[in-house]
Amino acid sequence: MSAPAPSPLAIVDAEPLPRQEEVLTEAALAFVAELHRRFTPRRDELLARRVARRAEIARTSSLDFLPETAAVRADDSWKVAPSPAALDDRRVEITGPTDRKMTVNALNSGARVWLADFEDASAPTWENVVLGQVNLADAYTRNIDFTDPVSGKSYALKDDAELATVVMRPRGWHLNERHLVDADGRQVPGALVDFGLYFFHNAQRLLDLGKGPYFYLPKTESHLEARLWNEVFVFAQDHIGIPQGTVRATVLIETITAAYEMEEILYELRDHASGLNAGRWDYLFSIVKNFRDGGPRFVLPDRNAVTMTAPFMRAYTELLVRTCHKRGAHAIGGMAAFIPSRRDEQVNKVAFEKVKADKDREAADGFDGSWVAHPDLVPIAMASFDAVLGDRPNQKDRLREDVDVKAADLIAVDSLEARPTYEGLVNAVQVGIRYIEAWLRGLGAVAIFNLMEDAATAEISRSQIWQWINAGVEFEHEGGTVRATPGLAREIAARELAAIREEIGEEAFTAGHWQQAHDLLLTVSLDDDYADFLTLPAYEQLRG
């Protein structure tokens, strides 16, 4: 018996958008509906499995490599599929949301890859979800330009050969799209909306351009979640009528549980896998979330004190490089988030030196490429990788067989000598309020204190506030000590709100979402019940 026809999807609580009919076609929505019918039940099971696994970590305060998949790790015969030409050289990747200006600038940036982001760098307003798809389709048909309404400066695409290859990042499995519901009123997972619309409209178009539908997969917590993505890819390629293996996926290893399943994740996706990426803020957020009951040895210091040279972070990145190269996959390094100042060259000089040192380290460690958040950082990162790679597209032949990471090494948070500081608490509150306010206005990538911040920033900020209060951390402050308490967090937040009001003026303050952002940060930072993701309660307050 053939499968029943997909339930039609309804668009709810959404104002019509210009050109939405180009994206939300009957055929495209039928495809998304079929993805929803086939794969959402398994998605729901896997989200429930996350809860059960978190409970087990709370009970044991430990993690280990999976005994049931030992045979996969021990089998040296399997490799991921060979890289397509368009993804063979990934030495510098730029990240950013899919608004029109960013689309043109990222493609023109000189980076080899653009991570076109529907996830952490994009607040999921309906406008961002739909018009981001319009912008990518326009880019592939060279029907895109942009004129800045303030400066009057115009932006247009360079020649095709000079453009970055797009790797699109859909939302994580945990997020739904409230504006698309099935006949029973159930919301469609945002991951399937973003993937489905993009794949349906662009898969063949990209093949005709000599590229393909390439994806970054965020927030993956297990190889079973990677298996679900693989099943989505297999179905989607058959449905559209393109060859199996056309899709390529790079998985962000940005959860502590996924760090113990890197080989298994590549194995599940082996016909579609392109590589793994080593994040930072989401990875630290995941450690706090999973080990928040684990006592003092899991208390992280200020986020900026946890560099990629910290022993447990070094174990994570070196294991990632070894795992990827053993299996023929790309190892992609972390983000350089600095935003150059147009006013302070000394700030730039110091920051550029730090970016260079970071990218030099990654290239020397065996990474095949790395991320930057701003076009001005592309030449710096490019020089670091050019110095190691030369004319080679990657260094996957560097197997790093010297690396030997034990299970305990990945969670040895107490190997750090740094401790939380009062200034770190203040910074977490400042950045949290400022980022959430922008997110509630529909902005997902926000420059704060010369750093490009995204949702992962807010997650680690609120998680550290929560962890320090619940651990009763004491800070040195003004010649004495002060204990992390809800009252202290509220006092700092009130002070920051007043400072913002003075900084931007009463009119701008009133026009923004500052009080709402302040209240939401304190809610997710102080509640006894730790919210799994800040973006879940925040999405309930996001308009549009």
Rosetta blueprint (number, residue, H / E / L):
1 M L
2 S L
3 A L
4 P L
5 A L
6 P L
7 S L
8 P L
9 L L
10 A E
11 I E
12 V L
13 D L
14 A L
15 E L
16 P L
17 L L
18 P L
19 R L
20 Q H
21 E H
22 E H
23 V H
24 L L
25 T L
26 E H
27 A H
28 A H
29 L H
30 A H
31 F H
32 V H
33 A H
34 E H
35 L H
36 H H
37 R H
38 R H
39 F H
40 T H
41 P H
42 R H
43 R H
44 D H
45 E H
46 L H
47 L H
48 A H
49 R H
50 R H
51 V H
52 A H
53 R H
54 R H
55 A H
56 E H
57 I H
58 A H
59 R H
60 T H
61 S L
62 S L
63 L L
64 D L
65 F L
66 L L
67 P H
68 E H
69 T H
70 A H
71 A H
72 V H
73 R H
74 A H
75 D L
76 D L
77 S L
78 W L
79 K L
80 V L
81 A L
82 P L
83 S L
84 P L
85 A H
86 A H
87 L H
88 D L
89 D L
90 R L
91 R L
92 V E
93 E E
94 I E
95 T E
96 G E
97 P E
98 T L
99 D L
100 R H
101 K H
102 M H
103 T H
104 V H
105 N H
106 A H
107 L H
108 N L
109 S L
110 G L
111 A L
112 R L
113 V E
114 W E
115 L E
116 A E
117 D E
118 F L
119 E L
120 D L
121 A L
122 S L
123 A L
124 P L
125 T L
126 W H
127 E H
128 N H
129 V H
130 V H
131 L H
132 G H
133 Q H
134 V H
135 N H
136 L H
137 A H
138 D H
139 A H
140 Y H
141 T L
142 R L
143 N L
144 I L
145 D E
146 F E
147 T E
148 D L
149 P L
150 V L
151 S L
152 G L
153 K L
154 S E
155 Y E
156 A E
157 L L
158 K L
159 D L
160 D H
161 A H
162 E H
163 L L
164 A L
165 T E
166 V E
167 V E
168 M E
169 R E
170 P L
171 R L
172 G L
173 W L
174 H L
175 L L
176 N E
177 E E
178 R E
179 H E
180 L E
181 V E
182 D L
183 A L
184 D L
185 G L
186 R L
187 Q E
188 V E
189 P E
190 G H
191 A H
192 L H
193 V H
194 D H
195 F H
196 G H
197 L H
198 Y H
199 F H
200 F H
201 H H
202 N H
203 A H
204 Q H
205 R H
206 L H
207 L H
208 D H
209 L L
210 G L
211 K L
212 G L
213 P L
214 Y E
215 F E
216 Y E
217 L E
218 P L
219 K L
220 T L
221 E L
222 S L
223 H H
224 L H
225 E H
226 A H
227 R H
228 L H
229 W H
230 N H
231 E H
232 V H
233 F H
234 V H
235 F H
236 A H
237 Q H
238 D H
239 H H
240 I H
241 G L
242 I L
243 P L
244 Q L
245 G L
246 T L
247 V L
248 R E
249 A E
250 T E
251 V E
252 L E
253 I E
254 E L
255 T L
256 I H
257 T H
258 A H
259 A H
260 Y L
261 E L
262 M H
263 E H
264 E H
265 I H
266 L H
267 Y H
268 E H
269 L L
270 R L
271 D L
272 H L
273 A E
274 S E
275 G E
276 L E
277 N E
278 A E
279 G L
280 R L
281 W H
282 D H
283 Y H
284 L H
285 F H
286 S H
287 I H
288 V H
289 K H
290 N H
291 F L
292 R L
293 D L
294 G L
295 G L
296 P H
297 R H
298 F H
299 V L
300 L L
301 P L
302 D L
303 R H
304 N H
305 A H
306 V L
307 T L
308 M L
309 T L
310 A L
311 P H
312 F H
313 M H
314 R H
315 A H
316 Y H
317 T H
318 E H
319 L H
320 L H
321 V H
322 R H
323 T H
324 C H
325 H H
326 K H
327 R L
328 G L
329 A L
330 H E
331 A E
332 I E
333 G E
334 G E
335 M E
336 A E
337 A L
338 F E
339 I L
340 P L
341 S L
342 R L
343 R L
344 D L
345 E H
346 Q H
347 V H
348 N H
349 K H
350 V H
351 A H
352 F H
353 E H
354 K H
355 V H
356 K H
357 A H
358 D H
359 K H
360 D H
361 R H
362 E H
363 A H
364 A H
365 D H
366 G L
367 F L
368 D L
369 G E
370 S E
371 W E
372 V E
373 A L
374 H L
375 P H
376 D H
377 L H
378 V H
379 P H
380 I H
381 A H
382 M H
383 A H
384 S H
385 F H
386 D H
387 A H
388 V H
389 L H
390 G L
391 D L
392 R L
393 P L
394 N L
395 Q L
396 K L
397 D L
398 R L
399 L L
400 R L
401 E L
402 D L
403 V L
404 D L
405 V L
406 K L
407 A H
408 A H
409 D H
410 L H
411 I H
412 A L
413 V H
414 D H
415 S H
416 L L
417 E L
418 A L
419 R L
420 P L
421 T L
422 Y H
423 E H
424 G H
425 L H
426 V H
427 N H
428 A H
429 V H
430 Q H
431 V H
432 G H
433 I H
434 R H
435 Y H
436 I H
437 E H
438 A H
439 W H
440 L H
441 R L
442 G L
443 L L
444 G L
445 A L
446 V E
447 A E
448 I E
449 F L
450 N L
451 L E
452 M E
453 E E
454 D L
455 A H
456 A H
457 T H
458 A H
459 E H
460 I H
461 S H
462 R H
463 S H
464 Q H
465 I H
466 W H
467 Q H
468 W H
469 I H
470 N H
471 A L
472 G L
473 V L
474 E E
475 F E
476 E E
477 H E
478 E L
479 G L
480 G E
481 T E
482 V E
483 R E
484 A L
485 T L
486 P H
487 G H
488 L H
489 A H
490 R H
491 E H
492 I H
493 A H
494 A H
495 R H
496 E H
497 L H
498 A H
499 A H
500 I H
501 R H
502 E H
503 E H
504 I H
505 G L
506 E H
507 E H
508 A H
509 F H
510 T H
511 A H
512 G L
513 H L
514 W H
515 Q H
516 Q H
517 A H
518 H H
519 D H
520 L H
521 L H
522 L H
523 T H
524 V H
525 S H
526 L H
527 D L
528 D L
529 D L
530 Y L
531 A L
532 D L
533 F L
534 L L
535 T H
536 L H
537 P H
538 A H
539 Y H
540 E H
541 Q H
542 L L
543 R L
544 G L
